[in-house]
Amino acid sequence: MRFRNSLLLPFLAVAFVALVLLLAWDATGGDLWAAGLFGTRFGFPLRENWWLTAVVHQGGKNLSWVFVIALLVAVWWPVGVLRRLSRGERWQLVLSVLASVAAITLLKHGNHTSCPWDIQAFGGVATYVSHWDWGARDGGPGGCFPAGHASAAFAFLGGWFVLRRRAPRAATVWLVLTLLAGVVFGLGQQLRGAHYLSHTLWTAWICWVVGGAIDATVQAWKARRSARAETMLRARVNLNET
């Protein structure tokens, strides 16, 4: 019950409220309006901007994988706040990151929505189709939803669930930095016309849910294992007493 009250319910509450807000945004059709803030009928002026392409996009992607490799190495040789985690918890952190990236990648491969820079309104050839219309093709390359690059940051949201039990302050810093990096990565792609605003927001939501679901599963498994061990111990004590 303590786990349920201290972690599961807040996780579900945040996920539910964010889901309602995201669906409301999708219902307004605000993606095209937001994309129009940065694009013209001739395209997106910042599409090939060096800072956005070389630093924010490619550099951010490379940095993300460096962190993933560092976390994997830290499973055996932890440093800093990671020393407060058990090896199992460090594995959970790595798993939550990789599972989040995998979820985003699978969704992208199954979705036919094209990016803003492919839309006719911004000089492309595709027609605008909602990312929820999975069966429709818009005449473009598709594969744009959700935002893959933003997941290079948001995939680390699962670390908050792992850290908050051992190091609450570090968990808060981790969460804030992850969200900030995700916003920077997402905004960089929106400026270039590579994604709609909702693509970034849905990526954050999916990564949050994946990280929270993994943590809830791990904690439930630990609770069952602990209860089973306690039952066996009591049975052994009762047997000795008789």
N, C-alpha and C positions, 0 to 999 in steps of 0.2 A: 504493500500500500504506500509505503514511503516513496518508492520509486515512481509509482503511478502519479502521486501528487506533486512531486518535486521536478519531474522531467517530462513525463508523457503528456500530461494535460496541457502544460504551456506550449509544448511542441505542436500539439494538435491545434491549439487555439491560434497560434501564429500562422500555421499552414492554412487553416480554414479562412481566417480573415483575409490573408493575402490572396487566397483563391477567389474569394468573392470580389475583391478589388480588381483583380486581373480580368475576371470574366466581365466585370462592368466596363473596364477600359476597352476590351475587345468589342463589346456591344456598341460602343460609341463610334467605332471606326476611326479612332484617333490616330492610328498608325500612319495613314497617308498624310494627315495634317502635320504630324511631327516630322515625317520625312521631308515634307515640303519646306520645312524651316532651313534645311541644309542643301536641298537639291533644286534644280531648275529643269526646264524641259529639254535642256541640252546635257543634262547629267549632273554629277556632283563635283563641284570645283575642287574639293579636297580629296578626291578618290585616290590620287597618286601622291598626296602630300608625304614627303619623306619622313617627317616626325611620326605621322600616324601609321605609315606602312612599315618602316624599318624599326622604329623604337617601340611604339605602343603595340603594334600587331606582332611582328616577327620577334622582336626583343622580349615582349611579354610572354609569348608562347615558349620561347627558349628558357626564360627564367622559371616559368611554371614547371617545366620538366626537370630542371635542376633541383627544384624543391622536392619534387616527387622522388627523385633518386636519393636526395639527402634524407628524406623520411624513411625510405627503404633501408638505407645504410644504418640509420638510427635505431632500427628495430634491434640490431645487435650491439651497436655502439652509440647509445643515446647521449645527447649533450643538452645542457641547459634545462629548461622546464620539462623536456621529454624524459629526463631521469626520474621524474615523479610518477611516470606511468609504468605499468607492468608491461612485459613484452606482449602479452595478449592485447592490451590497450593500444600499444604502438602499431600492432598489426591491424587493429580495427581502424586506426586513423588512415593507414595506407589504403586499406580496402575501401573505405568510404570515398576517398579521392578517386580511385580508379573506377569504382562502380558508378560514380556520378558522371565521369567522363564517358564511360561506356553507354550509360542511359541516354545522354545527349547525342552521342554519335549514332546510336540505333534509331532514335527518333528522326534525326536529320536524313538518314538514308531512306526512311519510309515516308517522308513528306515531300510533296511536289511543289511547295510554295517557293517562288523565286524571290530574289533579293530586290530591294528598292531600285538599285542601279540597272536592273533588268526590266523594270516596268515602263510601259509606254509613256506614262506621265513624266518620266525622268529620262527620256531619250532611248529607252530600251524597246524590246519587241513583245514582252509579256503583258498580259492583262492582270489586273490585281485580283487575286483570289485569296480568301481568308485561309489562314493556316489550319483552320478546323475542317475545311472541306477537303478531306484526305483523298477522295476519289477524283477530284477535278485537277486537270492540268492547265496551266496558265500560258503555255506556249514558250516558256522560258526553261532554263536548266534545272530549276527546282533545287531541293536540298538545302533550303536556307533556314528552315525552322527546326529547332530553336537555335539560339546563338552559340555557335561552337567556341568562338574565341573567348566569350565571357565565362565559359565553363573552365577556362584555364585558371580563373581566380575563384569563382563560386564553388568549384568542386571541393575546395578546402573548407567549406562551411561545416562539414562533418567533424572537423577537428574541435569545434566548439563543444559538441556533445561529449567528446572524450575528455577534454581538458577541464570542464567545469566542475567535475567531482573532485579532482585532485588539486587544481590550481585555478580557482574562480577568476582571479584578477588577470592571469595570463589568458584565460579563455575569452574574457571580454576584449582584450587587446587583439587577440587572434580574430575574433568576430568582426571587429571594427576594420581592421586592416584588410581582411578578406572582402568585405563589402565595398570598401573604398577602391580596391584593385578591380573588383568586378564592374563597378560603375565606370572607372576610367577605361577599361577594356571595351565595355559595351558602348560608351559614348564615342570612343574613337572609331568604332565600326559604324555607328550611326552617322557620324560626320562624313564618312567616306561613302555612305549609301549601301553598305554591306549588310545592314540589318535594320529591321523596324524596332521601335522602342519595346514593343511587347515581346519580341524575341529574347531580348536581354532579361526582361523581368520574368518570363517563364523559365528561362535557364536558371535563374536564382531560385525560383520556387521548386523546380525539379531537384536541384542539388540539395536544397534544404530538406526536402521530403526524403530523398535517398539517404542522406546522412542520418536523419532522425529515425528512419525506419530500421536502418542497420543497428543503430544504438539500442532502440527498443527491443529488437530481436536478441541482441547480445545480452542485455540486462534480463530479459525474460528467461533466457537459457540459464544464466547464472543463478537466478532465483529458484528455478526448478531444480538445478543441481544442488543448491544449498539445502532446499527443502528435503530432497531425497537423502542427502547425507545426514541431515538431522533426524530423519525418520529411522534410518538405519542405526544411528547412534542410540536413539531411545530404545529401539528394539533390542540392541545388544545389552544395554543397561538393564532392561527388564528381564532379559534372559539370565544375566548374572545374578540378579536379585532372587530369582527363583531357584 
